[in-house]
Amino acid sequence: MAAFPSNFGDLAYVPMRAFPERPAVIQGNVTLTYGELDARMKRVANLLRALDVQAGRRVALLFPNEWPFVELCFGTMRAGAVPVPLNIRAGYETLR
């Protein structure tokens, strides 16, 4: 019986290991395979750990709806932190 993932950042391990050469993210002229996405997520997680981001801490992500958001969001979760996506189009009015 397979173990449950330790966090949401681990959910993608199965397809990453089973199909590392298959496309995972496609946007415009950018295509990342599961293997490439896995490597990029690891870099994000390692960077956050190097910056002493502890498990359970929140990390604000202010990015447009584009492919880098996927690696940042899942990489943050893989580090054990909590991604907090922020809307780049939200104005001051939404804060009230």
C-alpha positions as CSV (number, residue, x, y, z in Angstrom):
1,M,0.0,0.0,0.0
2,A,1.4,3.4,-1.0
3,A,2.0,6.0,1.7
4,F,0.0,9.2,1.7
5,P,1.9,12.3,0.5
6,S,3.3,14.4,3.4
7,N,1.9,17.6,1.8
8,F,0.2,18.9,-1.4
9,G,3.6,19.6,-2.9
10,D,4.2,15.8,-3.0
11,L,1.0,15.0,-4.9
12,A,2.7,15.3,-8.2
13,Y,5.4,12.7,-7.4
14,V,3.5,9.8,-9.0
15,P,3.2,11.3,-12.5
16,M,6.6,12.8,-12.2
17,R,8.2,9.5,-11.5
18,A,6.0,7.5,-13.9
19,F,6.0,9.9,-16.8
20,P,9.0,12.3,-16.5
21,E,9.1,12.9,-20.2
22,R,5.4,13.7,-20.7
23,P,4.2,17.3,-20.8
24,A,3.0,18.6,-17.4
25,V,2.5,22.3,-18.2
26,I,1.7,23.8,-21.6
27,Q,1.2,27.5,-22.1
28,G,1.8,29.2,-25.4
29,N,5.3,28.2,-26.6
30,V,6.3,26.9,-23.2
31,T,6.1,23.2,-22.5
32,L,7.5,21.7,-19.3
33,T,7.7,18.0,-18.8
34,Y,7.0,16.4,-15.5
35,G,10.7,15.9,-15.0
36,E,11.5,19.5,-15.7
37,L,8.6,20.7,-13.4
38,D,9.9,18.4,-10.6
39,A,13.4,19.9,-10.9
40,R,12.0,23.5,-10.9
41,M,9.8,22.7,-7.9
42,K,12.8,21.3,-6.0
43,R,14.7,24.6,-6.7
44,V,11.8,26.7,-5.3
45,A,11.6,24.5,-2.2
46,N,15.4,24.6,-1.6
47,L,15.4,28.3,-2.1
48,L,12.7,28.8,0.5
49,R,14.5,26.5,2.9
50,A,17.7,28.4,2.4
51,L,15.8,31.6,3.2
52,D,14.7,29.9,6.4
53,V,11.1,29.7,5.5
54,Q,9.7,27.2,8.1
55,A,7.0,24.6,7.5
56,G,3.6,26.1,8.0
57,R,4.7,29.7,7.3
58,R,2.8,31.6,4.6
59,V,4.5,32.7,1.4
60,A,2.8,35.4,-0.7
61,L,2.9,34.7,-4.4
62,L,2.2,37.8,-6.7
63,F,2.3,36.5,-10.2
64,P,0.1,36.6,-13.3
65,N,-1.8,33.5,-14.4
66,E,1.2,32.0,-16.2
67,W,3.2,28.9,-16.1
68,P,5.8,30.0,-13.4
69,F,3.0,30.2,-10.9
70,V,2.7,26.3,-11.0
71,E,6.3,25.7,-10.0
72,L,6.2,28.4,-7.4
73,C,2.9,27.3,-5.8
74,F,3.8,23.6,-5.7
75,G,7.5,24.3,-4.8
76,T,6.2,26.3,-1.8
77,M,4.0,23.5,-0.7
78,R,6.9,21.0,-1.2
79,A,8.9,23.1,1.2
80,G,6.1,22.6,3.7
81,A,5.0,26.3,3.5
82,V,1.6,27.6,2.6
83,P,1.3,29.5,-0.7
84,V,-0.9,32.6,-0.6
85,P,-1.8,33.6,-4.2
86,L,-2.4,37.3,-4.5
87,N,-4.4,38.8,-7.3
88,I,-2.3,41.3,-9.3
89,R,-5.4,43.0,-10.6
90,A,-6.9,43.6,-7.2
91,G,-7.1,47.3,-6.3
92,Y,-7.3,49.1,-3.1
93,E,-11.1,48.8,-3.1
94,T,-10.8,45.0,-2.6
95,L,-8.9,45.4,0.7
96,R,-11.8,47.1,2.5
